[in-house]
Amino acid sequence: MELTKIKQIFFEVISTIPGIVNINNINGGDKSAPLLDRINVKKENEYLSFYVDIDILLGVNVSSLVQEVSQSLHFKFKSSKYKIKEISLFVSGVIYE
């Protein structure tokens, strides 16, 4: 599976989670970069590590959010040869709406 396809699956998962408002560039770079370029994925043999910087809504329980992302990713990759090694969600902002 290509890295682009893996990023697309991760984006599909994270975009369905309520409370996540924005995906930022983890390196603090160009804010107009394509969304898939803002998601960092490391492939080590059959293991995947995900790193993403997000903004969330005020009042969202981060623990529940992380658990939901983890469960969804494990389910998505269950039938593939890949296993999830690490998911790092960095919350860089809270949006008041």
N, CA, C and O atoms as CSV, one atom per row, in Angstrom:
chain,resi,resn,atom,element,x,y,z
A,1,MET,N,N,0.848,-1.175,0.000
A,1,MET,CA,C,0.000,0.000,0.000
A,1,MET,C,C,0.897,1.243,0.000
A,1,MET,O,O,1.874,1.316,0.746
A,2,GLU,N,N,0.559,2.195,-0.829
A,2,GLU,CA,C,1.331,3.426,-0.926
A,2,GLU,C,C,1.111,4.321,0.289
A,2,GLU,O,O,0.089,4.239,0.971
A,3,LEU,N,N,2.086,5.166,0.534
A,3,LEU,CA,C,2.001,6.118,1.639
A,3,LEU,C,C,0.831,7.080,1.446
A,3,LEU,O,O,0.177,7.461,2.416
A,4,THR,N,N,0.567,7.473,0.208
A,4,THR,CA,C,-0.549,8.379,-0.074
A,4,THR,C,C,-1.876,7.732,0.304
A,4,THR,O,O,-2.749,8.397,0.861
A,5,LYS,N,N,-2.038,6.453,0.010
A,5,LYS,CA,C,-3.269,5.732,0.354
A,5,LYS,C,C,-3.415,5.611,1.871
A,5,LYS,O,O,-4.519,5.737,2.400
A,6,ILE,N,N,-2.314,5.369,2.562
A,6,ILE,CA,C,-2.337,5.280,4.023
A,6,ILE,C,C,-2.750,6.621,4.622
A,6,ILE,O,O,-3.565,6.668,5.543
A,7,LYS,N,N,-2.188,7.712,4.098
A,7,LYS,CA,C,-2.559,9.053,4.570
A,7,LYS,C,C,-4.030,9.342,4.291
A,7,LYS,O,O,-4.708,9.959,5.112
A,8,GLN,N,N,-4.526,8.900,3.134
A,8,GLN,CA,C,-5.930,9.111,2.779
A,8,GLN,C,C,-6.848,8.387,3.766
A,8,GLN,O,O,-7.862,8.941,4.191
A,9,ILE,N,N,-6.500,7.168,4.127
A,9,ILE,CA,C,-7.292,6.411,5.107
A,9,ILE,C,C,-7.286,7.133,6.450
A,9,ILE,O,O,-8.329,7.266,7.090
A,10,PHE,N,N,-6.108,7.599,6.880
A,10,PHE,CA,C,-6.016,8.327,8.142
A,10,PHE,C,C,-6.857,9.596,8.093
A,10,PHE,O,O,-7.551,9.919,9.056
A,11,PHE,N,N,-6.799,10.316,6.974
A,11,PHE,CA,C,-7.591,11.536,6.830
A,11,PHE,C,C,-9.082,11.229,6.908
A,11,PHE,O,O,-9.830,11.968,7.548
A,12,GLU,N,N,-9.524,10.148,6.263
A,12,GLU,CA,C,-10.933,9.750,6.317
A,12,GLU,C,C,-11.360,9.467,7.749
A,12,GLU,O,O,-12.457,9.847,8.158
A,13,VAL,N,N,-10.506,8.808,8.504
A,13,VAL,CA,C,-10.817,8.496,9.903
A,13,VAL,C,C,-10.908,9.772,10.725
A,13,VAL,O,O,-11.892,9.995,11.431
A,14,ILE,N,N,-9.885,10.606,10.631
A,14,ILE,CA,C,-9.819,11.783,11.495
A,14,ILE,C,C,-10.877,12.827,11.128
A,14,ILE,O,O,-11.306,13.601,11.984
A,15,SER,N,N,-11.295,12.850,9.872
A,15,SER,CA,C,-12.298,13.836,9.464
A,15,SER,C,C,-13.704,13.443,9.907
A,15,SER,O,O,-14.615,14.268,9.856
A,16,THR,N,N,-13.896,12.204,10.339
A,16,THR,CA,C,-15.213,11.775,10.816
A,16,THR,C,C,-15.361,11.899,12.329
A,16,THR,O,O,-16.448,11.679,12.864
A,17,ILE,N,N,-14.288,12.244,13.018
A,17,ILE,CA,C,-14.322,12.336,14.477
A,17,ILE,C,C,-14.865,13.707,14.885
A,17,ILE,O,O,-14.280,14.729,14.528
A,18,PRO,N,N,-15.974,13.743,15.626
A,18,PRO,CA,C,-16.518,15.026,16.067
A,18,PRO,C,C,-15.557,15.731,17.024
A,18,PRO,O,O,-14.964,15.104,17.902
A,19,GLY,N,N,-15.417,17.028,16.842
A,19,GLY,CA,C,-14.581,17.822,17.733
A,19,GLY,C,C,-13.255,18.219,17.134
A,19,GLY,O,O,-12.617,19.152,17.621
A,20,ILE,N,N,-12.816,17.530,16.078
A,20,ILE,CA,C,-11.582,17.917,15.400
A,20,ILE,C,C,-11.946,18.950,14.347
A,20,ILE,O,O,-12.713,18.674,13.424
A,21,VAL,N,N,-11.382,20.153,14.498
A,21,VAL,CA,C,-11.746,21.272,13.641
A,21,VAL,C,C,-10.788,21.440,12.473
A,21,VAL,O,O,-11.210,21.743,11.357
A,22,ASN,N,N,-9.498,21.244,12.727
A,22,ASN,CA,C,-8.496,21.548,11.715
A,22,ASN,C,C,-7.290,20.628,11.874
A,22,ASN,O,O,-6.960,20.194,12.977
A,23,ILE,N,N,-6.644,20.342,10.753
A,23,ILE,CA,C,-5.373,19.624,10.759
A,23,ILE,C,C,-4.301,20.625,10.370
A,23,ILE,O,O,-4.352,21.215,9.291
A,24,ASN,N,N,-3.336,20.814,11.247
A,24,ASN,CA,C,-2.269,21.787,11.020
A,24,ASN,C,C,-1.017,21.093,10.521
A,24,ASN,O,O,-0.882,19.873,10.619
A,25,ASN,N,N,-0.111,21.884,9.986
A,25,ASN,CA,C,1.189,21.370,9.573
A,25,ASN,C,C,2.015,21.137,10.829
A,25,ASN,O,O,2.274,22.080,11.577
A,26,ILE,N,N,2.425,19.925,11.069
A,26,ILE,CA,C,3.108,19.556,12.308
A,26,ILE,C,C,4.444,20.271,12.470
A,26,ILE,O,O,4.917,20.461,13.590
A,27,ASN,N,N,5.045,20.662,11.366
A,27,ASN,CA,C,6.325,21.362,11.425
A,27,ASN,C,C,6.155,22.874,11.495
A,27,ASN,O,O,7.141,23.610,11.469
A,28,GLY,N,N,4.912,23.342,11.583
A,28,GLY,CA,C,4.654,24.771,11.665
A,28,GLY,C,C,4.887,25.494,10.357
A,28,GLY,O,O,5.068,26.712,10.341
A,29,GLY,N,N,4.885,24.769,9.279
A,29,GLY,CA,C,5.180,25.350,7.975
A,29,GLY,C,C,3.968,25.981,7.319
A,29,GLY,O,O,3.113,26.567,7.983
A,30,ASP,N,N,3.911,25.853,6.025
A,30,ASP,CA,C,2.897,26.472,5.187
A,30,ASP,C,C,1.493,26.021,5.580
A,30,ASP,O,O,1.184,24.830,5.569
A,31,LYS,N,N,0.639,27.006,5.931
A,31,LYS,CA,C,-0.730,26.686,6.332
A,31,LYS,C,C,-1.618,26.371,5.138
A,31,LYS,O,O,-2.731,25.873,5.304
A,32,SER,N,N,-1.133,26.659,3.936
A,32,SER,CA,C,-1.923,26.368,2.745
A,32,SER,C,C,-1.511,25.040,2.102
A,32,SER,O,O,-1.945,24.717,0.996
A,33,ALA,N,N,-0.676,24.280,2.798
A,33,ALA,CA,C,-0.236,22.978,2.277
A,33,ALA,C,C,-1.438,22.045,2.163
A,33,ALA,O,O,-2.365,22.133,2.968
A,34,PRO,N,N,-1.434,21.155,1.178
A,34,PRO,CA,C,-2.528,20.182,1.060
A,34,PRO,C,C,-2.678,19.370,2.352
A,34,PRO,O,O,-1.700,19.094,3.047
A,35,LEU,N,N,-3.919,18.996,2.652
A,35,LEU,CA,C,-4.202,18.301,3.916
A,35,LEU,C,C,-3.385,17.026,4.086
A,35,LEU,O,O,-2.897,16.751,5.183
A,36,LEU,N,N,-3.230,16.255,3.036
A,36,LEU,CA,C,-2.482,15.001,3.166
A,36,LEU,C,C,-1.011,15.245,3.472
A,36,LEU,O,O,-0.356,14.400,4.083
A,37,ASP,N,N,-0.488,16.390,3.054
A,37,ASP,CA,C,0.910,16.721,3.352
A,37,ASP,C,C,1.102,17.130,4.809
A,37,ASP,O,O,2.232,17.185,5.295
A,38,ARG,N,N,0.013,17.415,5.502
A,38,ARG,CA,C,0.087,17.801,6.918
A,38,ARG,C,C,0.100,16.585,7.843
A,38,ARG,O,O,0.319,16.717,9.047
A,39,ILE,N,N,-0.133,15.414,7.281
A,39,ILE,CA,C,-0.149,14.170,8.053
A,39,ILE,C,C,1.188,13.466,7.847
A,39,ILE,O,O,1.588,13.196,6.715
A,40,ASN,N,N,1.872,13.172,8.943
A,40,ASN,CA,C,3.152,12.468,8.863
A,40,ASN,C,C,2.949,11.001,9.217
A,40,ASN,O,O,2.363,10.669,10.247
A,41,VAL,N,N,3.443,10.137,8.348
A,41,VAL,CA,C,3.333,8.692,8.549
A,41,VAL,C,C,4.713,8.079,8.374
A,41,VAL,O,O,5.431,8.388,7.423
A,42,LYS,N,N,5.069,7.204,9.309
A,42,LYS,CA,C,6.309,6.433,9.190
A,42,LYS,C,C,5.931,4.976,8.984
A,42,LYS,O,O,5.115,4.419,9.718
A,43,LYS,N,N,6.537,4.369,7.974
A,43,LYS,CA,C,6.345,2.945,7.714
A,43,LYS,C,C,7.628,2.225,8.080
A,43,LYS,O,O,8.691,2.515,7.531
A,44,GLU,N,N,7.527,1.286,9.009
A,44,GLU,CA,C,8.664,0.452,9.408
A,44,GLU,C,C,8.221,-1.001,9.291
A,44,GLU,O,O,7.527,-1.529,10.159
A,45,ASN,N,N,8.637,-1.631,8.205
A,45,ASN,CA,C,8.197,-2.988,7.884
A,45,ASN,C,C,6.674,-3.017,7.828
A,45,ASN,O,O,6.086,-2.361,6.968
A,46,GLU,N,N,6.021,-3.758,8.720
A,46,GLU,CA,C,4.555,-3.803,8.694
A,46,GLU,C,C,3.917,-2.871,9.724
A,46,GLU,O,O,2.706,-2.925,9.938
A,47,TYR,N,N,4.712,-2.024,10.357
A,47,TYR,CA,C,4.203,-1.121,11.390
A,47,TYR,C,C,4.069,0.307,10.882
A,47,TYR,O,O,4.916,0.799,10.137
A,48,LEU,N,N,2.985,0.969,11.299
A,48,LEU,CA,C,2.720,2.350,10.913
A,48,LEU,C,C,2.689,3.240,12.147
A,48,LEU,O,O,2.134,2.870,13.181
A,49,SER,N,N,3.291,4.413,12.025
A,49,SER,CA,C,3.231,5.434,13.069
A,49,SER,C,C,2.664,6.698,12.448
A,49,SER,O,O,3.105,7.130,11.383
A,50,PHE,N,N,1.678,7.292,13.123
A,50,PHE,CA,C,1.008,8.498,12.628
A,50,PHE,C,C,1.299,9.669,13.556
A,50,PHE,O,O,1.287,9.534,14.780
A,51,TYR,N,N,1.562,10.826,12.942
A,51,TYR,CA,C,1.813,12.058,13.691
A,51,TYR,C,C,1.004,13.174,13.039
A,51,TYR,O,O,1.139,13.432,11.843
A,52,VAL,N,N,0.166,13.829,13.830
A,52,VAL,CA,C,-0.660,14.902,13.278
A,52,VAL,C,C,-0.897,15.968,14.347
A,52,VAL,O,O,-0.990,15.666,15.537
A,53,ASP,N,N,-0.991,17.207,13.902
A,53,ASP,CA,C,-1.220,18.367,14.757
A,53,ASP,C,C,-2.636,18.865,14.467
A,53,ASP,O,O,-2.964,19.160,13.317
A,54,ILE,N,N,-3.477,18.961,15.501
A,54,ILE,CA,C,-4.884,19.297,15.288
A,54,ILE,C,C,-5.337,20.454,16.165
A,54,ILE,O,O,-4.706,20.784,17.169
A,55,ASP,N,N,-6.448,21.062,15.759
A,55,ASP,CA,C,-7.197,22.003,16.586
A,55,ASP,C,C,-8.500,21.308,16.948
A,55,ASP,O,O,-9.096,20.622,16.117
A,56,ILE,N,N,-8.945,21.487,18.193
A,56,ILE,CA,C,-10.187,20.852,18.636
A,56,ILE,C,C,-11.147,21.908,19.164
A,56,ILE,O,O,-10.751,23.036,19.458
A,57,LEU,N,N,-12.407,21.529,19.279
A,57,LEU,CA,C,-13.415,22.404,19.860
A,57,LEU,C,C,-13.284,22.423,21.379
A,57,LEU,O,O,-12.894,21.432,21.996
A,58,LEU,N,N,-13.616,23.559,21.962
A,58,LEU,CA,C,-13.617,23.696,23.414
A,58,LEU,C,C,-14.605,22.694,24.014
A,58,LEU,O,O,-15.725,22.557,23.522
A,59,GLY,N,N,-14.204,22.011,25.048
A,59,GLY,CA,C,-15.072,21.071,25.738
A,59,GLY,C,C,-14.973,19.638,25.246
A,59,GLY,O,O,-15.622,18.749,25.797
A,60,VAL,N,N,-14.177,19.403,24.225
A,60,VAL,CA,C,-14.013,18.040,23.708
A,60,VAL,C,C,-13.079,17.269,24.632
A,60,VAL,O,O,-12.009,17.758,24.994
A,61,ASN,N,N,-13.484,16.077,25.008
A,61,ASN,CA,C,-12.666,15.220,25.853
A,61,ASN,C,C,-11.569,14.596,24.985
A,61,ASN,O,O,-11.847,13.751,24.134
A,62,VAL,N,N,-10.337,15.015,25.207
A,62,VAL,CA,C,-9.215,14.567,24.377
A,62,VAL,C,C,-8.988,13.066,24.523
A,62,VAL,O,O,-8.648,12.396,23.548
A,63,SER,N,N,-9.168,12.541,25.706
A,63,SER,CA,C,-8.980,11.108,25.929
A,63,SER,C,C,-9.942,10.295,25.065
A,63,SER,O,O,-9.537,9.318,24.434
A,64,SER,N,N,-11.203,10.693,25.034
A,64,SER,CA,C,-12.196,10.001,24.206
A,64,SER,C,C,-11.878,10.148,22.727
A,64,SER,O,O,-12.052,9.210,21.950
A,65,LEU,N,N,-11.414,11.322,22.344
A,65,LEU,CA,C,-11.050,11.591,20.956
A,65,LEU,C,C,-9.924,10.670,20.503
A,65,LEU,O,O,-9.997,10.074,19.428
A,66,VAL,N,N,-8.893,10.557,21.316
A,66,VAL,CA,C,-7.749,9.701,20.991
A,66,VAL,C,C,-8.183,8.240,20.913
A,66,VAL,O,O,-7.757,7.511,20.018
A,67,GLN,N,N,-9.019,7.817,21.838
A,67,GLN,CA,C,-9.499,6.440,21.840
A,67,GLN,C,C,-10.314,6.142,20.576
A,67,GLN,O,O,-10.183,5.070,19.986
A,68,GLU,N,N,-11.146,7.091,20.170
A,68,GLU,CA,C,-11.959,6.900,18.974
A,68,GLU,C,C,-11.097,6.817,17.709
A,68,GLU,O,O,-11.344,5.984,16.838
A,69,VAL,N,N,-10.091,7.681,17.616
A,69,VAL,CA,C,-9.167,7.637,16.476
A,69,VAL,C,C,-8.439,6.294,16.448
A,69,VAL,O,O,-8.317,5.671,15.394
A,70,SER,N,N,-7.962,5.856,17.599
A,70,SER,CA,C,-7.227,4.598,17.692
A,70,SER,C,C,-8.089,3.412,17.267
A,70,SER,O,O,-7.650,2.578,16.474
A,71,GLN,N,N,-9.298,3.334,17.785
A,71,GLN,CA,C,-10.189,2.223,17.445
A,71,GLN,C,C,-10.530,2.213,15.958
A,71,GLN,O,O,-10.547,1.157,15.327
A,72,SER,N,N,-10.798,3.385,15.406
A,72,SER,CA,C,-11.148,3.474,13.986
A,72,SER,C,C,-9.980,3.066,13.096
A,72,SER,O,O,-10.172,2.360,12.106
A,73,LEU,N,N,-8.769,3.508,13.441
A,73,LEU,CA,C,-7.594,3.148,12.646
A,73,LEU,C,C,-7.305,1.652,12.720
A,73,LEU,O,O,-6.999,1.021,11.708
A,74,HIS,N,N,-7.403,1.090,13.917
A,74,HIS,CA,C,-7.176,-0.352,14.057
A,74,HIS,C,C,-8.183,-1.134,13.204
A,74,HIS,O,O,-7.826,-2.125,12.567
A,75,PHE,N,N,-9.421,-0.689,13.198
A,75,PHE,CA,C,-10.449,-1.350,12.399
A,75,PHE,C,C,-10.143,-1.235,10.907
A,75,PHE,O,O,-10.265,-2.215,10.172
A,76,LYS,N,N,-9.746,-0.042,10.454
A,76,LYS,CA,C,-9.464,0.195,9.028
A,76,LYS,C,C,-8.302,-0.661,8.520
A,76,LYS,O,O,-8.330,-1.151,7.391
A,77,PHE,N,N,-7.287,-0.834,9.357
A,77,PHE,CA,C,-6.101,-1.569,8.924
A,77,PHE,C,C,-6.118,-3.038,9.342
A,77,PHE,O,O,-5.138,-3.753,9.133
A,78,LYS,N,N,-7.220,-3.490,9.929
A,78,LYS,CA,C,-7.321,-4.867,10.409
A,78,LYS,C,C,-7.130,-5.879,9.280
A,78,LYS,O,O,-6.486,-6.910,9.473
A,79,SER,N,N,-7.678,-5.594,8.121
A,79,SER,CA,C,-7.600,-6.544,7.008
A,79,SER,C,C,-6.355,-6.353,6.139
A,79,SER,O,O,-6.161,-7.085,5.169
A,80,SER,N,N,-5.520,-5.382,6.477
A,80,SER,CA,C,-4.290,-5.174,5.704
A,80,SER,C,C,-3.117,-5.833,6.423
A,80,SER,O,O,-3.268,-6.386,7.512
A,81,LYS,N,N,-1.964,-5.764,5.804
A,81,LYS,CA,C,-0.772,-6.355,6.420
A,81,LYS,C,C,-0.150,-5.438,7.465
A,81,LYS,O,O,0.799,-5.829,8.145
A,82,TYR,N,N,-0.673,-4.220,7.600
A,82,TYR,CA,C,-0.083,-3.235,8.506
A,82,TYR,C,C,-0.699,-3.282,9.894
A,82,TYR,O,O,-1.877,-3.593,10.068
A,83,LYS,N,N,0.131,-2.966,10.872
A,83,LYS,CA,C,-0.308,-2.844,12.260
A,83,LYS,C,C,0.044,-1.440,12.733
A,83,LYS,O,O,1.038,-0.855,12.302
A,84,ILE,N,N,-0.780,-0.913,13.617
A,84,ILE,CA,C,-0.551,0.431,14.145
A,84,ILE,C,C,0.454,0.340,15.283
A,84,ILE,O,O,0.233,-0.369,16.265
A,85,LYS,N,N,1.549,1.059,15.144
A,85,LYS,CA,C,2.569,1.093,16.186
A,85,LYS,C,C,2.349,2.280,17.114
A,85,LYS,O,O,2.437,2.149,18.334
A,86,GLU,N,N,2.060,3.445,16.526
A,86,GLU,CA,C,1.960,4.670,17.324
A,86,GLU,C,C,1.020,5.662,16.643
A,86,GLU,O,O,1.013,5.796,15.419
A,87,ILE,N,N,0.227,6.355,17.463
A,87,ILE,CA,C,-0.608,7.454,16.991
A,87,ILE,C,C,-0.327,8.635,17.910
A,87,ILE,O,O,-0.623,8.588,19.104
A,88,SER,N,N,0.242,9.687,17.351
A,88,SER,CA,C,0.544,10.886,18.140
A,88,SER,C,C,-0.295,12.039,17.625
A,88,SER,O,O,-0.082,12.538,16.520
A,89,LEU,N,N,-1.258,12.458,18.448
A,89,LEU,CA,C,-2.093,13.606,18.122
A,89,LEU,C,C,-1.639,14.769,18.987
A,89,LEU,O,O,-1.734,14.716,20.213
A,90,PHE,N,N,-1.151,15.805,18.354
A,90,PHE,CA,C,-0.712,16.999,19.070
A,90,PHE,C,C,-1.813,18.044,18.964
A,90,PHE,O,O,-2.173,18.457,17.862
A,91,VAL,N,N,-2.346,18.473,20.096
A,91,VAL,CA,C,-3.393,19.490,20.105
A,91,VAL,C,C,-2.711,20.846,20.225
A,91,VAL,O,O,-2.170,21.192,21.275
A,92,SER,N,N,-2.744,21.607,19.135
A,92,SER,CA,C,-2.053,22.897,19.132
A,92,SER,C,C,-2.999,24.063,19.354
A,92,SER,O,O,-2.554,25.190,19.574
A,93,GLY,N,N,-4.301,23.806,19.301
A,93,GLY,CA,C,-5.234,24.905,19.496
A,93,GLY,C,C,-6.602,24.421,19.919
A,93,GLY,O,O,-7.001,23.289,19.645
A,94,VAL,N,N,-7.316,25.320,20.601
A,94,VAL,CA,C,-8.691,25.064,21.014
A,94,VAL,C,C,-9.544,26.160,20.387
A,94,VAL,O,O,-9.248,27.345,20.539
A,95,ILE,N,N,-10.591,25.768,19.690
A,95,ILE,CA,C,-11.464,26.699,18.987
A,95,ILE,C,C,-12.720,26.919,19.830
A,95,ILE,O,O,-13.365,25.966,20.268
A,96,TYR,N,N,-13.050,28.178,20.046
A,96,TYR,CA,C,-14.243,28.548,20.811
A,96,TYR,C,C,-15.359,28.864,19.828
A,96,TYR,O,O,-15.321,29.896,19.159
A,97,GLU,N,N,-16.351,27.989,19.734
A,97,GLU,CA,C,-17.485,28.255,18.837
A,97,GLU,C,C,-18.778,28.152,19.586
A,97,GLU,O,O,-19.846,28.342,19.002
